[in-house]
Amino acid sequence: MLKLSVGRSTLSIRRFLSLMTSNGRSALLIVAHGSTVNPDSSAPTLAHAAEIRRRKIFADVECAFWKEEPSLRDALFLFDPESIGEVCVVPNFISEGYFTQTVIPRELQLNGATTKRSNGQTWKYCEPVGNHAAVTQLLLNRASDVAPDLDPAETSLLVVAHGTDLNENSAVAAKREAEKIRRLGKFAEVLNVYMEEPPLVSDWRKLTKTRNVVVVPFFISDGLHSYEDIPRLLGIAHCHPERCEAESKDPAELPMGTTGSLDFARDDVKTQRLVFRGNPHRINGRSLFYAPSIGTDPGFADIIIEQTGITKS
């Protein structure tokens, strides 16, 4: 079938045309984790929502968060049943897990893939964005963006997830994506590595043999892991000086609002984003390229739409 590239993900011509026609009775709710201290946590979700809203595919597009406003419980009242008959709920999560299987259904009072409300609305619970097949291409795009024109025979790709039992499904998802890319033969080596379980990202020097190494964090948004933890494990950056100083002191000795506040986090983030602009990082005669988290790719807007399965009205 003839294909059309939309937002760097691939949709069929027939599918694309159906998605470009707004369904006047359908709304989209994008659900994400959010954060009380990381201002970048919700940024990709809000950006994807704005892009989808611009396309006028749905009568309404809203976001709800576990750790920010509007909350998941608030989302129950976001859509007027007089004008909205169907609400498609898409979890902006990298994999299935506790939040997609327990927290979101509980907070949104969902009882399966389809929930009929007493107000006449039908709520459709969709798969998380990380389950979509297009994630593989977005990983390839992100690697190409951060490290263009490299010799594949001299380049390794590392897909970094958190690891540990608390994030077991994200580790499985990262392994799945690494295996899919490995089969394509586009890199000399493709490895799924983790922050807290083997194979460890901190062992990248031993795990890879190529002159070039490209690292893509397998997270929905940038934050402490991508700004500080992973760079430290890679050996390319240390924590923000003010945060290091704050963490070395007794919290009671710090001025009110110095650490843990949103203002402090915003100032911190401005500096930490610079870690993505230092490519390539030269370490022991090798070139390491570090990318922003995969979930910040604009192509996730296309994936969110695809997960709804919406058809032409």
Disulfide bonds with the S-S distance in Angstrom:
Cys239-Cys244 1.50
